[in-house]
Each structure stands twice: as C-alpha cells, then as structure tokens.
Amino acid sequence: VYFISWGSGMSVLYSYILIPFFYLFGSSVFVLRLPQALGGILACYIFYRILRLFWGKRDALIGFFIVGIMPWGIMSSRFGMDANLLPLFYLLGFYFYLRALKCSNYIFLSAIFYGLAMYAYASSWIFVIISMLFQYAYWLYFKHNKNDVLVVFVALCVFGILFAPLFLLYLINSGYMEEIRTSFFSIPKLIYWRDNEIGFNNFGLKFSALVNVLIKQNDFMYHNCIPEFGLFYHISLPLIVVGLFILIKHSIADLKANVFSFSFVILINVLFGVIYAFMLYSNINRINYLWYFIIFSIVVGILSCNTKVQWGVLFIYFVLFALAISIVVPVAWVFMASVKENSEFYGNPWTLPLGFHWQNFVDAWNAAQMGDYMINSVIVTALA
C-alpha cells in the first residue's frame, strides 16, 4: 500500500495506474507521462461539469477554457509524479459530492475517490479527511430524508475501508505495530517516517514558503512552474482577490437564505487548505489540493468583469480588508518578535521566527514584574 522508495516511502496510486499502460505500450518516458496527461484533460472536463451543475453553459465554457490554459495544469500534466494525481482524484470526489445533492447514491462514488486520493500523496491525508467530513455534514444539513444519514454512514465506511491500510501504515511506522507482509499485500516499516514534516514547528520557514507559493507563485523548482508565468499567470492575483470577495458575498447571501451554497463550499476548501498549508513546508506539489479551488476564484473574478457587480460594495470590502491588514500586520509583527530568541531578534527583527520561544513570556512576567503591573491596572480600573 506504500512503496519504500528513498527509505521514506512513496505513494502507490500512480505506479499502479501505470501498469496497464506499460503492458500495452511498453516502457518509455512518453508512456510514463501519458496517464498524467490524460488525467489533466479529464480534470479540465470535470472542472467544467462542476460549473455546469450551478452555472450556465457559457460561463462554464469560459471556466473550462481558463483551467485549460493555466501554467500549473500544463506543467503538472507533463510531469509523471505521484503527487500530481491528488488534485484529479480530489476533484472527482468533490464532483460526485455535488452530484449527490440530487441523487444521494453519488455520495458513494465521492467517498471512493476521496479514499483513492489518499493513495496519491500522504501529505494530504489530514486535509482530505477534514474537508470531506465537513462537506458531508454540510450536505446532510440540506437533506431532509432520514435515510441520507445512513447513506453518509455507509459512504464513510467505504472511505474507512479504503483508508484502513494507510492507517495501519501510520501505526506501524509510529511504533505501535510490526510491519505486515503477506502473499497478497504488504504494509512496510519504512527506514524514515516523515511525520515531523507536519506541524507548527519552524512556523517562520513554513510561512515564508507558503507566501512564495501563494503570492509569488513560485517554489523555485523548475519542474513545477516557470517563474516568468507563475502558477496561474501573475496577472491573476487581483482576480483571485476579487473572486474570493465575490464568493464571500454569495456565501453570506446563500447562508441567510438557508440554501446550499456552492460558493461557501469552495471557500471552505480554500480556508482548510491554507490553514493546513501552515503546517507544511509548502511547495507547489505539497499543497496542490488547493489549486483547482483557487482557479474557481479566478474564474469568478474574470466573470465578474462581464457582469453587473456592485463595485462600490467591493471597494468598501477592499478598504475594510486593507484597514484590517493595517491593524493585524503590526500586531502580528509584535507577536512574532515576542516569540523569537534574542539572537534572532537582534540579527534581523523583520524575519519570521524559526520557532516559538515561549520562555520569553515567562521571563517577561517574572523579570519585568508584569504581575504587579497587571494588579495595579486592575485596581486603577476598578476605582475609576
């Protein structure tokens, strides 16, 4: 269920998909890349079908064209890497989840593709599980048939069966079990288990890497992107911002009307994806679960240029957002400076901390007599 390549392992899904291609066409670089190229084409079509569920044909075709010309999609479709299958299988799971709004049985296909997505890239496990559970809970909220609770339960069981070998992999490599080897399958004990790559340690480095990927659209790996073009073309940044604002506006309106919100589900995937990215040393591959949802926002931003949009309202939102940033950034800088070691702060107070040095707060409380000052403030406030 997981290869022992490089000692730290490798996801198996792409290799298993390659087997029939190698059998039919032989082994070559072209054949090695062929499944990923076909997967990229399929993903564009699934992206179009998702838009058609909620939008008209014209707008969906515009979205189909936009996703087809994105540099990230072109690059990933030419690169036969195991992790590049994750966006496709997650998108398929998301598509059948949305189809289940009209026919509940599609939720089983959704669970299957979400389960298979786990075999595409191990770093995505937490994101896929949390996002899937939220989506299913939100889906149940709008389904008034009691049988749908059973449908979701069975779907989660299907997902659990698919994920079970990977959970055993985690237990084995965390020291709770011995490795499993049978004549049919194996769950290996790896030489090196990369669980320390996920967490909030070295937050500064992880934040810097995320900024490079999201803002600069570059992870300095030339097999992932061309810096001159970025992931989605650098001109897309304002379109992403506009698209996210419009999605927020539509989400608020849908939530007030108590109707299922496609915009809200897109935003939740973006939100969960960004939060989870703070736990990783981000590069384009490691957070590739985000990119189709970012492209959704780009499409919304482009379509807004050709429709009646309350630009005055968007301007007010933008000003409020800028005002919030002007307040949050200084407060965030003070906090970041407070958790640095002295050598870090005096070296360069503007860089992000390498870690969280919580002892600073203990020292400030004791050495600077912060407790006495707080008591004085309480007394003065109470007397006033």
TAHUBEL-V847181 format. One record per backbone hydrogen bond with DSSP energy under -0.5 kcal/mol. CO is the residue of the C=O (numbers start at 0). NH is the residue of the N-H. If there is no record, write none. Layout:
BEGIN
CO:NH
CO:NH
END
This chain:
BEGIN
2:9
3:6
4:7
4:8
6:190
6:191
9:2
11:15
12:16
13:17
14:18
15:18
15:19
16:20
17:21
18:22
19:23
20:24
21:25
25:27
27:31
28:32
29:33
30:34
32:36
33:37
34:38
35:39
36:40
37:41
38:42
39:43
40:44
41:45
42:46
43:47
44:48
45:49
46:50
47:51
48:52
49:52
49:53
50:53
50:54
55:59
56:60
57:61
58:62
59:63
60:64
61:65
62:66
63:67
64:68
65:68
66:69
69:73
70:74
71:75
72:76
73:77
74:77
75:78
77:79
78:80
80:83
81:84
82:85
84:88
85:89
86:90
87:91
88:92
89:93
90:94
91:95
92:96
93:97
94:98
95:99
97:100
98:101
98:102
102:105
103:106
104:107
104:108
105:109
106:110
107:111
108:112
109:113
110:114
111:115
112:116
113:117
114:117
115:118
116:119
116:120
118:12
120:123
121:124
123:127
124:128
125:129
126:130
127:131
128:132
129:133
130:134
131:135
132:136
133:137
134:138
135:139
136:140
137:141
138:141
139:142
141:143
143:145
144:147
145:148
145:149
146:150
147:151
148:152
149:153
150:154
151:155
152:156
153:157
154:158
155:159
156:160
157:161
158:162
159:163
160:164
162:165
162:166
163:167
164:168
165:169
166:170
167:171
168:172
169:173
170:175
170:176
171:174
179:186
184:181
186:179
187:189
191:193
192:194
192:195
193:196
194:197
196:198
199:202
201:205
202:206
203:207
204:208
205:209
206:210
207:211
208:212
209:213
210:214
210:215
211:217
219:221
220:223
220:224
224:226
225:228
225:229
228:232
230:71
232:235
233:236
234:238
235:239
236:240
237:241
238:242
239:243
240:244
241:245
242:246
243:247
244:248
245:249
246:250
247:251
248:252
249:253
250:254
251:255
252:256
253:257
253:258
254:257
259:261
260:264
261:265
262:266
263:267
264:268
265:269
266:270
267:271
268:272
269:273
270:274
271:275
272:276
273:277
274:277
275:278
276:279
278:198
279:281
282:286
284:287
286:289
287:290
289:292
289:293
290:294
291:295
292:296
293:297
294:298
295:299
296:300
297:301
298:302
299:303
300:304
301:304
302:305
303:306
306:308
308:310
309:313
310:314
311:315
312:316
313:317
314:318
315:319
316:320
317:321
318:322
319:323
320:324
321:325
322:326
323:327
324:328
326:330
327:331
328:332
329:333
330:334
331:335
332:336
333:337
334:338
335:338
336:339
338:356
340:344
341:345
342:346
343:347
347:350
352:203
354:356
355:357
356:359
357:360
357:361
358:362
359:363
360:364
361:365
362:366
362:367
363:367
363:369
364:369
364:370
365:368
368:372
369:373
370:374
371:375
372:376
373:377
374:378
375:379
376:380
377:381
378:382
379:383
END
